[in-house]
Amino acid sequence: MKADSTRAPDGATTLTTKEAWETAFAAWEAAKVAADDAHAAHATGCDEAGALSASDPDAPAAIKRLAALAESTGSAQAETFKAAILTPAPDFAAVLWKMTALYGEGDTGPDDEHSAAWRMEYPGAVIADLERLQSDFAAAWLKSWVKDGGSVVIDTDGKAQVGWVVYDLSPAFVEPHPTWPNEVRETNALFNTAHHDATMKARYEALHMVPGGANMVKAHMRAEGIRVAVYNREQDQ
């Protein structure tokens, strides 16, 4: 099936795709603000002048200028929206935004003739799939991460701080046998510490192998009302 979309260039990385998406999305946001402001100014001008629209024969020249500005900014918004939709998505969140922007209910609600219920049934199922898959991934990763001694804290700036406890405080810690020689105890501790750190680093890298994985975890925590997810060794004792 032929898709009306733009392929990512050969050799493109997640970072360059992410930068392209952020640029396109920011352009759309700025164009939308400009269009909303222009349309609001036109509506206010018409109300104050008593003119229904710029097409009214008695509409002042200022109203016609406001109408022209509203039309041009509206066209610019449409162009930046098209550009954002055709820009390769760097993660599931961007795909979800595209689906919602294309098929989600507009300001007029579900009875809008352009978004009739029958037209929304299939896209709505896809949007629900994306939301569920993001949540399922985030919940599974977070559970394993905390279980192994990891922590995720959403700070006051809204950023997710990810870390893990040292081996001695982790659920993997095993007290060396008291009869072992000191050299054996030290070697055992070094080996287990290295193994624990390697395990946590692998889990951390796995999170970032999924484009937008960290943001999925943060969104999941916010949806569940969780600001701090941390392993508590005392609860296991």
Summary of the structure (lengths in Angstrom):
residues: 237
radius of gyration: 26.8
end to end distance: 57.1
largest distance: 100.9
contacts: 637
relative contact order: 0.10
helix: 65%
strand: 5%
